[in-house]
Amino acid sequence: MSLSKFARWAIPLLGVLLVAAVGWAVWRADDAPASALDTGSAAWDQAALPLLPEPWPRLPEPTPFRDGDGRARDLADEVGRDGALLVVNFWATWCPPCVREMPALDALAGRAEAEGLPIRVLTISTRDPGKVAPFLAANGLDHLPGHTDPGGQLAHILGLSGLPTTLVVRPDGQVAAVVRGEAAWDSPAMVAALTRLAEATP
């Protein structure tokens, strides 16, 4: 077979295969989150909180960080506490989008505490432990903890590639969502999505 004849049938075939592959990927992305929350209620709001495809991964071990007093902690000890969903935000004081996002996280944490929502917010700053507490105080972020990852060990373990990055961890330890970049954490749609995700945990 000549090269020109081969190209006439091979190139269209490759195009069909490529379209099919992309269609399959899009279908999986749209389908998986809906089946993950088969609670008989309304369809999942993927625009508010994009969920990972199933099966959802679990946090690796260990996952060390430091609290505001410099004491060693581990995310495993925070998962599932009081049956709450864990929103773990990685940020830095030198990161403009992180700084812009902090008030929304603080508002979410404050609302969850005031209304008894099954949501806990952990903020973990990378590499600048001495600046965290002054920053939180200066900006009136009263509901956010001053946790740190001073050597970047936890960020490395989790394979984080940029800031801000937020993990949404169900009470059973499954990581249901990884949000890269800013998000409207205190919006009604987001609060509803987080609450539903927490309550759907078996």
QUIPEPE-V30330 format. One record per residue. PHI is phi in degrees with one decimal (* if undefined). OMEGA is omega in whole degrees, 0 to 359 (NA if undefined). Layout:
PHI&OMEGA / PHI&OMEGA
This chain:
*&180 / -74.9&181 / -62.4&181 / -66.2&178 / -65.7&178 / -60.1&182 / -65.1&184 / -63.4&180 / -101.2&184 / -74.8&183 / -64.4&176 / -60.5&180 / -64.2&178 / -61.9&178 / -62.8&179 / -62.3&180 / -63.6&180 / -65.7&178 / -60.9&180 / -64.2&180 / -65.6&179 / -64.4&179 / -60.9&178 / -62.7&180 / -64.2&179 / -65.2&179 / -62.1&179 / -64.2&182 / -64.4&180 / -79.7&188 / -83.8&188 / -61.4&181 / -61.8&180 / -62.7&180 / -72.4&180 / -68.6&181 / -123.8&181 / -81.7&184 / -105.4&179 / 82.5&180 / -99.8&183 / -63.3&180 / -60.7&182 / -65.6&180 / -86.0&183 / -66.7&180 / -71.0&180 / -73.8&181 / -144.4&180 / -67.9&179 / -91.2&175 / -71.1&173 / -64.6&176 / -77.4&357 / -75.5&181 / -73.2&180 / -75.4&174 / -109.7&178 / -61.4&175 / -72.3&177 / -130.7&356 / -82.0&176 / -132.1&188 / -81.2&171 / -152.6&180 / -120.2&176 / -83.7&184 / -63.0&179 / -96.6&178 / 84.1&181 / -80.5&181 / -70.0&178 / -133.9&178 / -142.5&181 / -60.1&180 / -59.4&180 / -77.3&181 / -95.0&184 / -66.2&174 / 79.4&181 / -62.8&181 / 59.5&179 / 68.6&186 / -94.7&171 / -73.7&182 / -107.7&176 / -105.3&186 / -108.8&184 / -105.0&176 / -104.7&187 / -149.5&175 / -154.4&181 / -67.0&182 / -90.9&185 / -102.5&183 / -55.0&179 / -65.7&176 / -63.1&182 / -61.5&179 / -64.5&185 / -81.2&188 / -57.9&179 / -58.8&179 / -67.4&177 / -65.9&179 / -63.8&178 / -64.2&177 / -61.5&180 / -62.6&179 / -64.9&179 / -67.1&179 / -60.6&180 / -68.0&184 / -68.9&186 / -100.8&180 / 68.3&179 / -73.1&182 / -79.3&184 / -136.9&173 / -124.1&181 / -112.4&174 / -116.6&175 / -112.1&184 / -124.9&181 / -88.7&182 / -99.7&166 / 69.2&179 / -136.2&186 / -59.1&182 / -71.2&184 / -100.5&189 / -68.8&183 / -58.8&177 / -60.5&179 / -64.3&181 / -61.1&181 / -66.9&183 / -65.8&183 / -104.8&176 / 65.0&180 / -91.2&191 / -79.0&186 / -101.7&183 / -105.9&179 / -78.2&180 / -91.9&180 / -72.1&182 / -139.6&173 / -127.5&195 / -59.0&181 / -98.4&182 / 73.3&183 / -65.2&181 / -66.2&178 / -59.9&179 / -67.7&180 / -60.2&182 / -84.1&178 / 70.4&180 / -70.0&183 / -114.7&181 / -171.3&180 / -126.5&352 / -77.0&172 / -133.7&183 / -126.8&176 / -100.9&175 / -110.6&188 / -113.5&180 / -70.9&179 / -58.0&179 / -88.4&176 / 93.6&179 / -79.9&176 / -87.0&186 / -87.3&183 / -152.0&172 / -128.3&184 / -104.2&179 / -102.2&183 / 97.9&183 / -70.3&175 / -146.3&179 / -86.5&188 / -65.1&182 / -99.5&180 / -71.0&179 / -55.9&181 / -64.7&180 / -67.6&180 / -60.7&178 / -64.1&180 / -64.9&180 / -63.7&180 / -63.6&179 / -64.0&180 / -63.8&179 / -65.6&184 / -74.0&180 / -84.2&180 / -67.1&181 / -59.7&NA
